[in-house]
Amino acid sequence: MAIAMQKEEMLERRGGTLVGFDDLWERLTLAQKFAASSLTQFGYKLNFIRDVDDTNLAILCCNENIVAISKAGEINTQPNIHIRS
């Protein structure tokens, strides 16, 4: 039952208005901004931020490549994330 409610809450949040790049950028930590800035030089773009249980993961994509940046700025080039089309 709790899982169903969590899923419903996530779907509800996704149904809101689209967030612009500037809004996403402001939600990043300073460490994430430095890491993301270095990745944008290689063509990565900030897609979204997943903030579950205060993890604050920034997700960037370049073509088919996905990168996650932790709150501390650690870059994970092979995150276990599937992005829906």
TORBA-749948 format. One record per residue: z, x, y of N, C-alpha, C in turn; chain; residue in one letter. Coordinates in pm, whole numbers, padded with zeros to 5 digits, m for minus. Example, Ala and Ser with C-alpha at 12.3 -4.5 7.8 and 13.67 -1.06 7.14 Angstrom:
! TORBA-749948
{{00780 01319 m00569} {00780 01230 m00450} {00780 01320 m00330} A A}
{{00708 01285 m00225} {00714 01367 m00106} {00787 01290 00003} A S}
! end
This chain:
! TORBA-749948
{{00000 00082 m00119} {00000 00000 00000} {00000 00087 00126} A M}
{{00082 00191 00127} {00089 00279 00244} {m00042 00351 00267} A A}
{{m00109 00389 00160} {m00238 00459 00173} {m00341 00366 00235} A I}
{{m00341 00241 00194} {m00435 00144 00249} {m00411 00125 00399} A A}
{{m00285 00122 00440} {m00253 00106 00581} {m00296 00229 00661} A M}
{{m00276 00349 00604} {m00318 00471 00670} {m00469 00470 00690} A Q}
{{m00542 00431 00585} {m00687 00428 00592} {m00732 00328 00698} A K}
{{m00666 00215 00705} {m00700 00113 00803} {m00677 00166 00945} A E}
{{m00566 00239 00965} {m00537 00297 01096} {m00644 00397 01136} A E}
{{m00690 00480 01040} {m00793 00579 01069} {m00923 00510 01107} A M}
{{m00959 00404 01034} {m01081 00332 01065} {m01072 00268 01202} A L}
{{m00955 00219 01236} {m00933 00157 01365} {m00952 00258 01477} A E}
{{m00900 00380 01459} {m00915 00484 01560} {m01061 00523 01577} A R}
{{m01135 00528 01465} {m01276 00567 01472} {m01361 00463 01542} A R}
{{m01315 00339 01545} {m01391 00233 01604} {m01386 00232 01756} A G}
{{m01311 00321 01815} {m01296 00325 01960} {m01419 00381 02028} A G}
{{m01404 00411 02154} {m01515 00464 02231} {m01543 00608 02192} A T}
{{m01667 00650 02214} {m01703 00787 02184} {m01638 00881 02284} A L}
{{m01593 00994 02237} {m01525 01091 02322} {m01626 01199 02360} A V}
{{m01628 01234 02488} {m01721 01335 02536} {m01672 01476 02506} A G}
{{m01762 01572 02522} {m01730 01712 02494} {m01614 01760 02579} A F}
{{m01615 01725 02706} {m01508 01771 02796} {m01372 01718 02752} A D}
{{m01369 01593 02707} {m01244 01535 02659} {m01195 01608 02534} A D}
{{m01288 01639 02442} {m01251 01712 02321} {m01200 01851 02357} A L}
{{m01272 01918 02445} {m01236 02055 02483} {m01094 02060 02540} A W}
{{m01057 01962 02620} {m00924 01959 02679} {m00814 01937 02576} A E}
{{m00847 01878 02462} {m00747 01853 02358} {m00724 01976 02269} A R}
{{m00804 02081 02284} {m00786 02203 02205} {m00671 02286 02259} A L}
{{m00607 02360 02169} {m00507 02456 02213} {m00580 02576 02273} A T}
{{m00509 02660 02344} {m00571 02779 02404} {m00633 02868 02296} A L}
{{m00562 02884 02185} {m00614 02967 02074} {m00743 02907 02017} A A}
{{m00748 02774 02005} {m00868 02708 01955} {m00984 02725 02052} A Q}
{{m00955 02721 02181} {m01060 02739 02281} {m01123 02877 02271} A K}
{{m01041 02980 02252} {m01094 03116 02237} {m01181 03126 02112} A F}
{{m01133 03072 02000} {m01208 03078 01876} {m01338 02998 01887} A A}
{{m01330 02878 01942} {m01448 02792 01955} {m01550 02856 02050} A A}
{{m01501 02918 02155} {m01590 02983 02250} {m01672 03093 02183} A S}
{{m01608 03170 02096} {m01681 03276 02027} {m01785 03219 01931} A S}
{{m01756 03104 01871} {m01849 03043 01776} {m01968 02976 01846} A L}
{{m01948 02929 01969} {m02059 02865 02039} {m02172 02964 02068} A T}
{{m02140 03092 02072} {m02243 03195 02091} {m02340 03200 01973} A Q}
{{m02296 03147 01859} {m02380 03147 01739} {m02441 03009 01713} A F}
{{m02428 02920 01810} {m02491 02789 01798} {m02401 02677 01749} A G}
{{m02274 02705 01726} {m02181 02600 01680} {m02147 02507 01795} A Y}
{{m02129 02379 01760} {m02091 02278 01860} {m01968 02204 01812} A K}
{{m01879 02178 01905} {m01755 02106 01875} {m01790 01960 01847} A L}
{{m01762 01915 01724} {m01797 01778 01684} {m01681 01682 01704} A N}
{{m01563 01720 01653} {m01447 01633 01666} {m01321 01711 01638} A F}
{{m01208 01648 01666} {m01077 01706 01638} {m01005 01609 01547} A I}
{{m00955 01660 01437} {m00881 01578 01343} {m00734 01612 01361} A R}
{{m00656 01517 01409} {m00515 01540 01437} {m00430 01454 01344} A D}
{{m00408 01504 01223} {m00327 01434 01123} {m00202 01516 01099} A V}
{{m00087 01452 01110} {00041 01520 01089} {00055 01645 01176} A D}
{{00007 01636 01300} {00016 01744 01398} {m00056 01872 01354} A D}
{{m00164 01859 01274} {m00240 01977 01233} {m00343 02018 01336} A T}
{{m00401 01921 01407} {m00496 01948 01515} {m00607 02045 01472} A N}
{{m00692 02002 01380} {m00806 02082 01335} {m00928 02052 01419} A L}
{{m00988 02155 01476} {m01112 02140 01550} {m01227 02165 01452} A A}
{{m01325 02074 01450} {m01438 02086 01358} {m01563 02114 01438} A I}
{{m01630 02224 01403} {m01753 02263 01469} {m01864 02270 01365} A L}
{{m01987 02241 01408} {m02101 02244 01316} {m02217 02320 01380} A C}
{{m02294 02383 01292} {m02419 02448 01330} {m02514 02427 01213} A C}
{{m02615 02343 01233} {m02704 02303 01124} {m02621 02243 01012} A N}
{{m02623 02302 00894} {m02546 02250 00781} {m02411 02321 00764} A E}
{{m02382 02417 00849} {m02258 02493 00840} {m02145 02422 00915} A N}
{{m02029 02416 00850} {m01911 02352 00909} {m01800 02456 00919} A I}
{{m01731 02456 01032} {m01620 02548 01055} {m01501 02467 01106} A V}
{{m01383 02500 01058} {m01260 02437 01106} {m01176 02544 01176} A A}
{{m01115 02506 01286} {m01027 02597 01359} {m00889 02534 01365} A I}
{{m00790 02608 01314} {m00653 02558 01311} {m00593 02559 01451} A S}
{{m00477 02498 01463} {m00404 02492 01590} {m00377 02633 01643} A K}
{{m00356 02728 01551} {m00326 02867 01588} {m00452 02948 01618} A A}
{{m00571 02886 01603} {m00695 02956 01633} {m00758 03025 01514} A G}
{{m00705 03003 01395} {m00762 03065 01275} {m00889 02991 01235} A E}
{{m00997 03067 01213} {m01127 03010 01179} {m01143 03006 01028} A I}
{{m01175 02888 00976} {m01203 02870 00833} {m01351 02838 00821} A N}
{{m01429 02932 00767} {m01573 02914 00756} {m01614 02835 00633} A T}
{{m01519 02804 00547} {m01549 02723 00429} {m01443 02615 00409} A Q}
{{m01428 02526 00508} {m01326 02422 00493} {m01367 02319 00389} A P}
{{m01270 02256 00330} {m01296 02152 00231} {m01311 02019 00306} A N}
{{m01421 02006 00379} {m01445 01889 00462} {m01587 01839 00435} A I}
{{m01599 01709 00422} {m01731 01646 00408} {m01752 01558 00530} A H}
{{m01859 01583 00603} {m01889 01504 00721} {m01992 01398 00685} A I}
{{m01955 01273 00719} {m02047 01162 00689} {m02166 01165 00782} A R}
{{m02279 01122 00731} {m02402 01117 00812} {m02406 00995 00899} A S}
! end
